[in-house]
Amino acid sequence: MKVKLDDIMEALEFVHDGMDANAYLNPETYEIVYIDEYMNISAEEKEKVYDEYISFPTKYSIDEYSIMEKFIETIEDEKLYNQLCIAINGSGAFRRFKDTCINFDIIDNWYKFREEKYKELAIQWCKDNNIEYI
């Protein structure tokens, strides 16, 4: 049995975008489950998931800020490079970064780059956990 790499990537994105949600993979069925603090499941069910399932990286370990920095390093246009560097400083960096990408019409480039990085994360996670994927 193999897990779909797209499902792994989707779980990583959910964890990153979610509000304190975590994802877990059942190593026998390859079912992905999501748990957050607001779910109405018993302590025993949670404990079973924590003990028997494989945890996905948390949103803090995914580090999308670092992905933005790597994207900026690919920019050859000096003006755009500088604008993106300014955009990622301080509070609201993610929103300003995205707005700058939209304003300079490179948002599709950003999404492709981000997707490739999530794919790399998913593959590495599968390798680290001996999970076969397709």
C-alpha positions in Angstrom: 0.0 0.0 0.0 1.2 3.5 -0.9 0.0 6.9 0.2 -0.7 9.6 -2.5 1.9 12.3 -2.3 -0.9 14.9 -3.0 -2.6 13.8 0.2 0.6 14.3 2.2 1.0 17.8 0.6 -2.6 18.6 1.4 -2.1 17.6 5.0 1.0 19.7 5.3 -0.8 22.7 3.9 -3.8 22.1 6.2 -1.5 22.0 9.2 0.2 25.2 8.1 -3.0 27.0 7.4 -5.0 25.5 10.3 -5.5 27.0 13.7 -3.5 24.8 16.0 -4.5 21.7 14.1 -2.2 18.7 13.7 -2.4 15.8 11.2 -1.5 12.2 11.7 -1.1 9.2 9.4 -2.4 5.8 10.3 0.7 3.6 9.3 -1.5 0.6 8.6 -4.4 2.1 6.5 -2.7 5.4 5.4 -5.7 7.3 6.6 -4.9 10.9 7.5 -6.7 12.3 10.6 -6.7 15.9 11.8 -7.0 16.9 15.5 -7.3 20.3 17.0 -8.2 21.5 20.4 -11.8 22.1 19.5 -12.6 18.6 18.3 -15.1 16.6 20.3 -13.3 13.3 20.6 -12.5 11.3 23.7 -9.2 11.4 25.5 -8.8 7.7 24.7 -9.2 8.3 20.9 -6.7 11.2 21.0 -4.2 9.0 23.0 -4.6 6.2 20.4 -3.8 8.6 17.6 -0.8 10.1 19.5 0.6 6.6 20.3 -0.1 4.7 17.1 -0.2 7.2 14.3 2.7 9.1 12.7 2.6 12.8 13.3 3.0 15.3 10.4 5.3 18.3 11.0 3.7 21.2 12.9 3.0 24.5 11.2 6.0 25.8 13.1 8.4 23.3 11.7 7.2 23.8 8.1 8.6 27.4 8.3 6.9 29.1 5.3 8.8 32.2 6.1 12.0 30.4 5.0 10.2 29.3 1.9 9.4 32.9 1.1 13.1 33.8 1.6 14.2 31.1 -0.8 11.7 32.3 -3.4 13.1 35.8 -3.1 16.6 34.4 -3.7 15.4 33.3 -7.1 14.4 36.8 -8.2 16.8 38.5 -10.6 15.0 41.8 -11.0 16.7 44.1 -8.4 13.7 46.3 -7.8 11.4 43.4 -7.3 14.0 41.6 -5.1 14.2 44.7 -2.9 10.4 45.1 -2.7 10.0 41.5 -1.6 12.8 41.8 1.0 11.0 44.9 2.4 7.6 43.1 2.3 8.7 40.2 4.6 9.9 42.4 7.4 7.8 42.8 10.5 4.2 42.0 11.4 2.0 41.2 8.4 4.9 39.8 6.4 2.9 37.0 4.7 0.1 39.4 3.6 2.6 42.0 2.3 4.6 39.4 0.5 1.6 38.0 -1.2 0.3 41.5 -2.2 3.8 42.3 -3.6 3.7 39.1 -5.7 0.2 40.1 -7.0 1.3 43.7 -7.7 4.3 42.5 -9.7 2.3 39.7 -11.4 4.5 36.9 -10.1 1.9 35.3 -7.8 1.7 32.2 -10.1 5.4 31.8 -9.8 5.2 32.0 -6.0 2.4 29.4 -5.9 4.4 27.0 -8.1 7.6 27.5 -6.1 5.7 27.0 -2.8 4.0 23.8 -4.2 7.4 22.4 -5.1 8.8 23.1 -1.6 5.7 21.4 -0.1 6.3 18.5 -2.4 10.0 18.3 -1.2 8.8 18.4 2.4 6.2 15.7 1.7 8.8 13.4 0.1 11.3 14.0 2.9 8.6 13.3 5.5 7.7 10.0 3.8 11.4 9.0 3.6 12.0 9.9 7.2 9.0 7.8 8.3 9.5 4.9 5.8 6.2 5.6 4.1 5.9 4.5 0.5 4.2 7.1 -1.8 2.9 7.5 -5.3 
